[in-house]
């Protein structure tokens, strides 16, 4: 069994930026030379998240709108009382979506549905440079 760790960097524009990283993950798997296995996609940070979705304009509006209903900016967050950084809602949203995703691959190709892409969600209240760790495991 082989374990290969790679990192990719992305730059978000603002809160609710959703970035398709499918191509970068697929490239890393191909470059690894591992034919069959899984790739874990993990965002290093507590106000970003990764998931899959159909990367289309409607969902790019729907996902932030739904998360805003779950963790609205009008609530008083205990996190902000302590740190005064205005991103309590960001931490709540990120914890609900999650920091990681495991995707299988066969023959060096990611196994995803026809309309399924791997995305990073920027949930912090400002633009960020993010490091995403990819751990490729297989043979």
C-alpha positions in Angstrom: 0.0 0.0 0.0 1.2 3.5 -0.9 0.4 6.7 1.0 1.2 10.0 -0.8 0.5 13.4 0.7 0.1 16.5 -1.5 -1.1 20.1 -0.9 -3.0 22.5 -3.0 -3.4 26.2 -2.4 -6.5 28.1 -3.3 -7.5 31.8 -2.9 -11.1 32.6 -2.0 -12.7 35.9 -2.9 -15.1 36.2 0.0 -17.5 34.5 2.4 -19.7 32.0 0.5 -17.2 31.6 -2.3 -17.5 28.0 -3.6 -14.5 26.8 -5.6 -14.5 23.7 -7.8 -11.3 21.8 -6.9 -12.2 18.6 -8.8 -9.5 19.1 -11.4 -6.8 19.8 -8.9 -7.7 16.7 -6.9 -7.9 14.5 -10.1 -4.5 15.9 -11.3 -2.9 15.0 -7.9 -4.2 11.4 -8.1 -2.9 11.0 -11.6 0.5 12.5 -10.7 0.7 10.1 -7.7 0.9 7.1 -9.9 -1.5 5.2 -7.6 -4.1 3.4 -9.7 -6.8 2.4 -7.2 -7.6 3.7 -3.7 -9.0 6.7 -2.0 -8.1 10.3 -1.7 -8.9 12.2 1.4 -9.5 16.0 0.8 -9.0 18.0 4.0 -9.1 21.7 4.5 -6.6 23.0 7.1 -8.7 25.6 8.9 -11.8 25.9 11.0 -13.8 28.2 8.8 -13.6 26.4 5.5 -15.3 23.2 4.4 -15.3 20.6 1.6 -18.1 18.7 0.1 -19.5 17.6 -3.3 -22.3 19.2 -5.3 -23.4 19.9 -8.8 -21.4 23.0 -9.6 -24.1 25.1 -11.2 -25.3 28.7 -10.7 -28.5 27.7 -8.8 -26.7 25.6 -6.2 -24.0 28.2 -5.9 -26.7 30.5 -4.6 -28.8 27.9 -2.8 -26.0 26.5 -0.6 -25.0 29.9 1.0 -28.7 30.8 1.4 -29.5 27.6 3.2 -26.4 27.9 5.5 -27.4 31.5 6.3 -30.7 30.3 7.6 -29.0 27.7 9.8 -26.3 30.1 11.1 -27.5 33.7 10.4 -25.3 36.7 10.8 -27.9 38.3 13.1 -27.4 35.8 16.0 -25.1 36.6 18.9 -22.3 34.0 18.9 -20.3 33.2 22.0 -17.2 32.8 19.9 -17.5 36.5 19.0 -17.9 37.6 22.6 -14.5 36.0 23.3 -12.5 36.8 20.1 -14.4 39.8 18.6 -13.6 38.6 15.1 -17.1 38.6 13.6 -16.9 35.0 12.3 -18.9 32.9 14.8 -21.3 31.9 12.1 -18.4 30.8 9.9 -17.2 28.3 12.5 -20.8 27.0 13.0 -21.3 26.5 9.2 -17.9 24.9 8.7 -18.5 22.4 11.5 -21.9 21.4 10.0 -20.5 20.9 6.5 -17.2 19.4 7.6 -13.5 19.7 6.9 -12.9 16.5 4.9 -14.2 14.2 2.2 -13.0 10.8 1.0 -13.3 10.0 -2.7 -12.5 6.6 -4.2 -10.6 6.3 -7.5 -10.1 3.4 -9.9 -7.7 3.2 -12.8 -6.4 6.6 -11.7 -9.8 8.3 -12.1 -12.0 9.8 -9.4 -15.2 7.9 -9.0 -17.8 10.7 -9.0 -21.4 11.0 -10.3 -22.0 12.6 -13.6 -22.9 16.0 -12.1 -20.8 15.7 -8.9 -17.8 17.9 -8.3 -15.5 18.3 -5.3 -15.8 21.9 -3.9 -14.3 24.1 -1.2 -16.6 26.4 0.6 -15.2 29.6 2.0 -17.2 30.3 5.1 -15.0 32.9 6.8 -16.1 36.6 6.6 -13.1 37.6 4.4 -11.0 36.3 1.5 -8.4 33.8 2.4 -5.5 31.8 1.1 -6.3 28.2 1.9 -4.2 25.0 2.1 -6.0 21.8 1.2 -4.3 18.6 2.1 -4.7 15.6 -0.2 -3.8 12.2 1.2 -3.8 9.5 -1.5 -3.9 5.9 -0.3 -3.9 2.8 -2.5 -2.0 0.6 -4.9 
